[in-house]
Amino acid sequence: MAADAGRFAPSPTGPLHFGSLLAATASFLDARQQGGDWLVRIDDLDTPRNVPGAEDAILASLEAHGLHWDGPVIRQSERVSRYEEAIDRLSRAGHTFYCTCSRKRLKGQTRYPGTCRHLSLSAAGAALRVRTNATPIAFEDLVAGPIRETLTDTVGDFVIRRRDGIVAYQLATAVDDGQARIKRVIRGRDLLDNTARQIHLIRLLEGETPAYGHIPLLVNGTGQKLSKQTFAQALDDRRPTANLIHVLPALGLSPPAEARASTPEQLLAWAAGTFSLKALRDGPSSYRH
Ligand SMILES: [Zn+2]
């Protein structure tokens, strides 16, 4: 049987930047501390957003930074049949409905108002939504502490297959993270408010809910999360040790001065011995980059 695992799941929309390096490093250190495997999964279902060459650049960057993964790289694009099978199961059990609301019609609403919930619409030109209910979803985040969310109040019934036929991020993530092997999902704080939706799906699919830990985000000078959208710079793979030293403080780690002369592998081995997710609990939820 395969070992317990954590995972890093980048989208191939651009090269790694300091924000994604932080997320990769946190999940890597946690997996090493747990004695489990560290998997890399390329979340490449949203094909219109994929950038040619980005996957190779991300993997080369991880290698350069000593973030060596276990087993083959997993690609969501190669697993679509599993997601469709999960969608079929949800649909057969009555958990889904088709929705033809246009983006324009839903504009400005964070919560789906349930417009198509009882209309029994057909698949043509429709998105597929999963039904939510008023039972709160509660979980203990390893970093953010106790979280409780009632999906009918926050987002309502949400999309699991888009109108363009693409399996939605929430569904694919729930199928992959709900496998028995994935024990811990360590990722950026920006994904905290996706977690209740994913747990809802994992429960409906009778998967195994992993433990979640949402680490602080790196933000730029104007408080925006580092991302492709905010024009975060690609990492310079020629200075991996310096890059790691730059992000480790956001994980509560202050490498000693002599760490500058170490390889990324040596630095990560030191960090794995020192890192504490629990110690991040009382810290800030974002760090100025
Ligand atoms: Zn609708």
Boltz pocket constraint, residues with backbone or C-beta under 6 A from the ligand:
constraints:
  - pocket:
      binder: B
      contacts: [[A, 98], [A, 99], [A, 100], [A, 101], [A, 114], [A, 115], [A, 116], [A, 117]]
      max_distance: 6.0
